[in-house]
């Protein structure tokens, strides 16, 4: 992989009376780091992501990951930003959750995690039991959302959900009740729907917590652009705007966003 980039997460600490090393670093900790790195590198496209290779090296425990140069550069930019701001505010929720999991491990195990590039003199981000990287729950509020797309999967043994392929947000998973799917007589697969859902939204960044979405309503939707129908709507509404000079200014005043 010629155009590749490397990132490193060095873990320092003790396990009982012994310092951490590749010989005693538990596989559960390694798996947790795999999940963290995959989320930080590809928060929204794990299925179609580029390959990520891994090596475990000495020097306390050096976890070295290799992927594309662009992804590694983005990864390092994110962790550097967290170090500079001392906060997870403004990050995508999946990214913030991944870093928060590392913080929990640092507190639980007394480990120190150093994020950076192999060979760099100083890490881009340090997380230890003395840092406090946690999601600010006050920035998240319940909100209602509308999505449009094709329903490509539905069901689930333990957790029932539907999967909607949308143009703007990609594939979205929305939880629902089994009764909702049982009571439908029509086949919903591979048909277009307007989906109304409730979930959490960051009041500062506007980001949606996709893992929190729950279905409220599923309505058939025709994605075909109907020019004649749109023309009729414009013709019907035009007289009502006759006395409005600057439409944008008027809308801003109505919404209370002017000024």
C-alpha positions as CSV (number, residue, x, y, z in Angstrom):
1,X,0.0,0.0,0.0
2,X,2.2,2.8,-1.3
3,X,-0.1,5.7,-0.5
4,X,-0.5,4.7,3.1
5,X,-0.5,6.4,6.5
6,X,0.4,5.0,9.9
7,X,-1.1,6.0,13.2
8,X,-0.1,4.8,16.6
9,X,-1.9,4.4,20.0
10,X,0.7,3.8,22.7
11,X,-0.7,2.4,25.9
12,X,1.3,2.9,29.1
13,X,0.4,1.5,32.5
14,X,0.7,-1.6,34.7
15,X,-1.1,-4.9,35.0
16,X,-0.7,-5.9,38.6
17,X,3.0,-5.6,39.4
18,X,4.1,-5.8,35.8
19,X,4.4,-2.9,33.3
20,X,2.2,-3.3,30.2
21,X,3.8,-5.1,27.3
22,X,2.7,-7.0,24.3
23,X,3.0,-10.2,26.4
24,X,0.3,-9.2,29.0
25,X,-1.9,-6.7,27.0
26,X,-5.3,-8.5,27.0
27,X,-7.0,-9.2,23.8
28,X,-10.2,-7.4,25.1
29,X,-8.2,-4.2,25.2
30,X,-6.9,-4.8,21.7
31,X,-10.4,-5.4,20.4
32,X,-11.6,-2.2,22.0
33,X,-8.8,-0.3,20.3
34,X,-9.8,-1.9,17.0
35,X,-13.4,-0.6,17.4
36,X,-12.1,2.9,18.4
37,X,-9.7,3.2,15.5
38,X,-12.2,2.0,12.9
39,X,-14.8,4.5,14.2
40,X,-12.3,7.4,14.2
41,X,-11.0,6.6,10.7
42,X,-14.4,5.8,9.1
43,X,-17.2,7.0,11.4
44,X,-19.9,6.7,8.7
45,X,-18.7,4.2,6.2
46,X,-17.4,1.0,7.9
47,X,-18.9,-1.3,5.2
48,X,-17.1,0.4,2.3
49,X,-14.0,1.6,4.1
50,X,-10.4,1.1,3.0
51,X,-8.3,-1.8,4.5
52,X,-6.7,-1.3,8.0
53,X,-3.7,-3.4,8.9
54,X,-2.3,-3.7,12.5
55,X,0.9,-4.6,14.3
56,X,1.6,-4.9,18.1
57,X,5.0,-3.6,19.0
58,X,7.1,-3.1,22.1
59,X,7.6,0.2,23.9
60,X,5.0,-0.3,26.6
61,X,2.3,-1.3,24.1
62,X,2.5,0.3,20.7
63,X,-0.6,-0.4,18.6
64,X,0.3,0.6,15.1
65,X,-2.4,0.9,12.4
66,X,-1.9,1.4,8.7
67,X,-4.5,2.7,6.3
68,X,-4.7,5.3,3.5
69,X,-2.7,8.5,4.0
70,X,-5.9,10.7,3.7
71,X,-7.7,8.7,6.5
72,X,-4.6,8.7,8.7
73,X,-4.2,12.5,8.3
74,X,-7.9,13.1,9.1
75,X,-7.5,10.9,12.2
76,X,-4.5,12.9,13.5
77,X,-6.3,16.2,12.8
78,X,-9.3,15.1,14.9
79,X,-7.2,13.9,17.9
80,X,-5.1,17.1,17.7
81,X,-8.3,19.2,17.8
82,X,-9.5,17.3,20.9
83,X,-6.1,17.9,22.6
84,X,-6.2,21.6,21.7
85,X,-9.8,22.2,22.8
86,X,-9.9,19.8,25.7
87,X,-13.5,18.9,24.7
88,X,-15.5,16.5,22.5
89,X,-18.1,19.2,21.7
90,X,-18.6,19.7,18.0
91,X,-17.4,16.2,17.0
92,X,-19.6,13.7,15.2
93,X,-21.4,11.6,17.8
94,X,-19.7,8.3,16.7
95,X,-16.3,10.0,17.0
96,X,-17.1,11.5,20.4
97,X,-18.3,8.1,21.7
98,X,-15.1,6.4,20.6
99,X,-12.9,8.8,22.4
100,X,-15.1,8.7,25.4
101,X,-14.7,4.9,25.5
102,X,-10.9,5.4,25.6
103,X,-11.4,7.8,28.5
104,X,-13.5,5.3,30.4
105,X,-10.8,2.7,29.9
106,X,-8.1,5.1,31.1
107,X,-10.0,5.7,34.3
108,X,-11.0,2.1,34.9
109,X,-7.6,0.6,34.3
110,X,-5.2,3.4,35.1
111,X,-3.8,3.4,31.6
112,X,-2.5,6.3,29.6
113,X,-3.2,6.4,25.9
114,X,-1.0,8.4,23.6
115,X,-2.3,9.0,20.0
116,X,0.0,10.1,17.3
117,X,2.2,9.1,14.3
118,X,4.9,6.5,14.8
119,X,8.3,8.2,15.3
120,X,6.8,11.6,16.3
121,X,8.5,13.2,19.3
122,X,5.3,14.1,21.1
123,X,1.8,12.6,20.8
124,X,-1.1,14.4,19.3
125,X,-3.5,13.5,22.1
126,X,-3.0,12.1,25.6
127,X,-5.9,10.5,27.5
128,X,-5.3,9.3,31.1
129,X,-7.1,9.1,34.4
130,X,-6.3,12.7,34.9
131,X,-8.2,13.9,31.7
132,X,-11.9,14.2,31.3
133,X,-13.1,13.7,27.8
134,X,-16.9,13.0,28.1
135,X,-19.8,13.9,25.9
136,X,-21.7,16.9,27.1
137,X,-25.3,15.6,27.4
138,X,-26.6,19.2,27.8
139,X,-25.8,19.8,24.1
140,X,-28.2,17.0,23.0
141,X,-32.0,17.4,22.8
142,X,-34.9,15.3,21.5
143,X,-35.9,16.3,18.0
144,X,-38.1,15.1,15.2
145,X,-36.7,14.2,11.8
146,X,-37.9,13.4,8.3
147,X,-36.0,11.2,5.9
148,X,-36.8,10.1,2.4
149,X,-35.5,7.0,0.7
150,X,-35.8,3.3,-0.1
151,X,-36.5,0.8,2.6
152,X,-33.9,-2.0,1.9
153,X,-34.2,-4.1,5.1
154,X,-36.6,-4.7,8.0
155,X,-36.8,-6.9,11.0
156,X,-34.3,-8.3,13.5
157,X,-34.3,-11.1,16.1
158,X,-33.6,-9.1,19.2
159,X,-33.7,-5.5,18.1
160,X,-36.3,-4.7,15.5
161,X,-35.4,-1.9,13.0
162,X,-35.7,-0.7,9.4
163,X,-32.9,0.3,7.1
164,X,-33.6,3.3,4.8
165,X,-31.2,4.1,1.9
166,X,-31.3,7.9,1.6
167,X,-29.5,10.3,-0.8
168,X,-28.3,12.8,1.8
169,X,-27.6,10.6,4.8
170,X,-26.7,7.3,3.3
171,X,-28.0,4.1,4.9
172,X,-29.9,4.9,8.1
173,X,-31.0,2.4,10.7
174,X,-34.1,3.3,12.7
175,X,-35.5,1.2,15.6
176,X,-39.1,0.2,15.8
177,X,-41.4,-2.3,17.4
178,X,-42.0,-5.8,16.1
179,X,-45.8,-5.1,16.2
180,X,-45.3,-2.3,13.6
181,X,-43.9,-4.7,11.0
182,X,-46.2,-7.6,12.0
183,X,-49.4,-5.5,11.5
184,X,-48.4,-4.3,8.0
185,X,-50.1,-6.3,5.3
186,X,-48.1,-4.8,2.4
187,X,-44.6,-5.6,1.4
188,X,-42.4,-2.6,2.4
189,X,-39.1,-3.8,1.0
190,X,-37.5,-1.9,-1.9
191,X,-40.2,0.8,-1.9
192,X,-39.8,4.5,-1.2
193,X,-41.0,6.1,2.0
194,X,-41.1,9.3,3.9
195,X,-39.9,8.4,7.4
196,X,-40.8,10.4,10.5
197,X,-38.6,9.6,13.4
198,X,-37.6,10.9,16.8
199,X,-34.0,11.1,18.0
200,X,-31.3,13.3,19.6
201,X,-29.7,16.3,17.9
202,X,-26.8,18.4,19.0
203,X,-28.1,21.9,19.6
204,X,-24.7,23.4,18.9
205,X,-23.6,21.6,15.7
206,X,-26.9,20.3,14.4
207,X,-25.5,16.7,14.2
208,X,-27.9,13.9,14.5
209,X,-27.3,10.9,16.8
210,X,-28.2,8.2,14.3
211,X,-28.0,5.5,16.9
212,X,-30.9,7.2,18.8
213,X,-33.5,7.2,15.9
214,X,-36.9,5.6,16.6
215,X,-39.7,5.3,14.0
216,X,-42.8,7.3,14.4
217,X,-44.4,7.1,11.0
218,X,-43.8,5.4,7.6
219,X,-45.6,6.9,4.6
220,X,-45.3,5.8,0.9
221,X,-43.4,8.4,-1.1
222,X,-43.0,8.9,-4.8
223,X,-39.5,10.2,-5.6
224,X,-40.4,11.0,-9.2
225,X,-40.1,14.7,-9.9
226,X,-43.6,15.9,-11.0
227,X,-43.1,19.2,-12.9
228,X,-46.8,19.8,-13.6
229,X,-47.7,19.2,-9.9
230,X,-45.0,21.7,-8.8
231,X,-46.2,24.2,-11.4
232,X,-49.8,24.0,-10.0
233,X,-48.5,24.6,-6.4
234,X,-46.5,27.7,-7.6
235,X,-49.5,29.0,-9.5
236,X,-51.8,28.5,-6.4
237,X,-49.3,30.2,-4.0
238,X,-48.3,33.2,-6.2
239,X,-51.2,35.5,-5.4
240,X,-50.5,35.2,-1.7
241,X,-47.0,36.6,-2.2
242,X,-48.2,39.6,-4.3
243,X,-47.7,42.1,-1.5
244,X,-44.3,40.7,-0.4
245,X,-41.3,42.7,-1.6
246,X,-38.3,40.8,-0.4
247,X,-39.3,37.2,0.2
248,X,-36.1,36.2,1.9
249,X,-36.4,39.2,4.3
250,X,-40.0,38.4,5.0
251,X,-39.2,34.8,5.8
252,X,-36.3,35.8,8.1
253,X,-38.7,38.1,10.1
254,X,-41.3,35.4,10.4
255,X,-38.7,32.9,11.6
256,X,-37.1,35.4,14.0
257,X,-33.7,35.0,12.4
258,X,-33.4,38.4,11.0
259,X,-30.6,40.6,12.3
